[in-house]
Amino acid sequence: MARRSYAIGVRGAGVVGLWQALVLARRGHAVTLYEQSAQPFAESCSVYAGAMLALRCEEDNAEPVINELGKRGIALWRETYPGTAVNGTIAVALGRDRAELDRFARMTGGHRRLSAAELVALEPGLGDRFAGALFFAEEAHLAPEPALRFVLDRAQAEGVRLRLGASEAPEGADLVIDCRGLGAKDDLPNLRGVRGERIVVKSRDVTLTRPVRLLHPRFPLYVVPWSDGLYMIGATVIESEETGAITLRSALDLLSAAYAVDPAFAEAEIVRQGAGARPAFPDNRPRIIARNGYIYVNGLYRNGFLLAPALAELVADYVETGAKDPEVFVEDPAQR
Ligand SMILES: Cc1cc2nc3c(=O)[nH]c(=O)nc-3n(C[C@H](O)[C@H](O)[C@H](O)COP(=O)(O)OP(=O)(O)OC[C@H]3O[C@@H](n4cnc5c(N)ncnc54)[C@H](O)[C@@H]3O)c2cc1C
């Protein structure tokens, strides 16, 4: 029997809405993507991301569902976007924070301990400054802006129509998928923003090829190599929805962490700084909430890039078969 094709409106062109539009269009649905901003990504949290696909390191503060969806997420990024780098992640700790490495090893899976020689062989820039290191081979990363542009282009090539400057709920669609991130707070009162500050630098001297996490008891931070000598240094986790410029204290923490990871950052040029607010529910788990032809996909918190492709597939399956994955579909209106 031929699958029914629907006219679907997707609200919000962050990483969640883009993947949603792409997956539904690939399955033959007529998709229109509505974005409030006049330029793509101008008002999205997604441009602030790392964007690490950290299905293992995030086990430190996430539920098992993140890992399961994350595996599918990485597979879909790899199939779709040639810029997906699967080089793994290294976690390191300075001598005084050695206990953090043991704690992190207990809280996460899919890693192996690196000897000093193995660490230098993998990332010569890390030298012998660390008390120990863990290697998470499954993890991947990408540069967010080129990746978002690529997914948008792919979606349009699959027939998705993009409407910029469009903030009203679409009319006349069979179904609406609401991917407005924090913009959906009017409908989802439990949603909150968690401020993440980051700095992007450019360096000719740093040679890192994979994300490096510097474990620390108070502010664990990381460095992500994008491309063309750009490195993202991130990120704070602050219970606030304020975006805009970062604070002096956070700048000191972020830049000190980068310098501790690799002193070659000393000569780097600061290219941009800023903060985004991650959309999150009280338990920091992602949710799909389906009600009368209107479906919210939200609360991806620290893992929007990791999870967006897999959640898009779950929504498409639901649209076509009514199947609801109990790990992410929420029925109870009180949990919205
Ligand atoms: C500093 C930082 C680092 C991060 N690092 C990582 C990482 O390494 N890996 C990872 O996986 N995740 C990371 N994240 C998390 C990730 O960025 C978020 O989970 C993700 O961006 C959420 O995507 P979204 O599409 O739900 O929201 P958004 O990107 O905010 O997109 C929502 C879109 O909806 C639009 N919108 C709002 N209201 C309306 C309306 N009424 N009509 C139409 N459009 C509307 C907005 O303009 C916006 O474009 C990080 C986040 C931050 C802040």
The ligand as a Tripos MOL2 file, in Angstrom:
@<TRIPOS>MOLECULE
LIG
   53    58     1     0     0
SMALL
NO_CHARGES

@<TRIPOS>ATOM
      1 C1         27.4350   27.0210   24.2310 C.3       1 LIG1
      2 C2         26.6510   25.8210   23.7530 C.ar      1 LIG1
      3 C3         27.3400   24.6630   23.3840 C.ar      1 LIG1
      4 C4         26.6300   23.5480   22.9290 C.ar      1 LIG1
      5 N1         27.3250   22.4510   22.5090 N.ar      1 LIG1
      6 C5         26.6590   21.3880   22.0110 C.ar      1 LIG1
      7 C6         27.3710   20.2680   21.5150 C.ar      1 LIG1
      8 O1         28.5950   20.2570   21.5560 O.2       1 LIG1
      9 N2         26.6630   19.2240   21.0110 N.ar      1 LIG1
     10 C7         25.2990   19.2260   20.9550 C.ar      1 LIG1
     11 O2         24.7160   18.2390   20.4870 O.2       1 LIG1
     12 N3         24.5890   20.2840   21.4200 N.ar      1 LIG1
     13 C8         25.2360   21.3490   21.9550 C.ar      1 LIG1
     14 N4         24.5420   22.4290   22.4330 N.ar      1 LIG1
     15 C9         23.0810   22.3390   22.5270 C.3       1 LIG1
     16 C10        22.3990   22.6600   21.2220 C.3       1 LIG1
     17 O3         22.9100   23.8480   20.6920 O.3       1 LIG1
     18 C11        20.8720   22.7950   21.4750 C.3       1 LIG1
     19 O4         20.3890   21.6150   22.0630 O.3       1 LIG1
     20 C12        20.1550   23.0130   20.1350 C.3       1 LIG1
     21 O5         20.6770   24.1260   19.4800 O.3       1 LIG1
     22 C13        18.6550   23.1860   20.3260 C.3       1 LIG1
     23 O6         18.1660   23.2870   19.0050 O.3       1 LIG1
     24 P1         16.6710   23.7510   18.6770 P.3       1 LIG1
     25 O7         16.5190   23.5750   17.2160 O.co2     1 LIG1
     26 O8         15.7320   23.0720   19.6170 O.co2     1 LIG1
     27 O9         16.6350   25.2810   19.0950 O.3       1 LIG1
     28 P2         17.1640   26.5560   18.2810 P.3       1 LIG1
     29 O10        18.4880   26.3050   17.6550 O.co2     1 LIG1
     30 O11        17.0740   27.7270   19.1970 O.co2     1 LIG1
     31 O12        16.1360   26.7210   17.0880 O.3       1 LIG1
     32 C14        14.8230   27.1930   17.2930 C.3       1 LIG1
     33 C15        14.4660   28.0660   16.1100 C.3       1 LIG1
     34 O13        13.0840   28.4040   16.2180 O.3       1 LIG1
     35 C16        12.9520   29.7360   15.7830 C.3       1 LIG1
     36 N5         11.6870   30.2560   16.3200 N.ar      1 LIG1
     37 C17        11.3910   30.6320   17.5890 C.ar      1 LIG1
     38 N6         10.1080   31.0630   17.6620 N.ar      1 LIG1
     39 C18         9.5840   30.9370   16.4060 C.ar      1 LIG1
     40 C19         8.2950   31.1890   15.8410 C.ar      1 LIG1
     41 N7          7.2660   31.6920   16.5670 N.pl3     1 LIG1
     42 N8          8.1050   30.9100   14.5170 N.ar      1 LIG1
     43 C20         9.1200   30.4290   13.7540 C.ar      1 LIG1
     44 N9         10.3710   30.1880   14.2450 N.ar      1 LIG1
     45 C21        10.5800   30.4250   15.5560 C.ar      1 LIG1
     46 C22        14.1930   30.4330   16.3260 C.3       1 LIG1
     47 O14        14.4470   31.6590   15.6520 O.3       1 LIG1
     48 C23        15.2440   29.3730   16.0690 C.3       1 LIG1
     49 O15        15.8350   29.5310   14.7960 O.3       1 LIG1
     50 C24        25.2070   23.5670   22.8850 C.ar      1 LIG1
     51 C25        24.5240   24.7330   23.2460 C.ar      1 LIG1
     52 C26        25.2440   25.8490   23.6770 C.ar      1 LIG1
     53 C27        24.4870   27.1070   24.0310 C.3       1 LIG1
@<TRIPOS>BOND
     1     1     2 1
     2     2     3 ar
     3     2    52 ar
     4     3     4 ar
     5     4     5 ar
     6     4    50 ar
     7     5     6 ar
     8     6     7 ar
     9     6    13 1
    10     7     8 2
    11     7     9 ar
    12     9    10 ar
    13    10    11 2
    14    10    12 ar
    15    12    13 ar
    16    13    14 ar
    17    14    15 1
    18    14    50 ar
    19    15    16 1
    20    16    17 1
    21    16    18 1
    22    18    19 1
    23    18    20 1
    24    20    21 1
    25    20    22 1
    26    22    23 1
    27    23    24 1
    28    24    25 2
    29    24    26 1
    30    24    27 1
    31    27    28 1
    32    28    29 2
    33    28    30 1
    34    28    31 1
    35    31    32 1
    36    32    33 1
    37    33    34 1
    38    33    48 1
    39    34    35 1
    40    35    36 1
    41    35    46 1
    42    36    37 ar
    43    36    45 ar
    44    37    38 ar
    45    38    39 ar
    46    39    40 ar
    47    39    45 ar
    48    40    41 1
    49    40    42 ar
    50    42    43 ar
    51    43    44 ar
    52    44    45 ar
    53    46    47 1
    54    46    48 1
    55    48    49 1
    56    50    51 ar
    57    51    52 ar
    58    52    53 1
@<TRIPOS>SUBSTRUCTURE
     1 LIG1         1 GROUP 0 **** ****
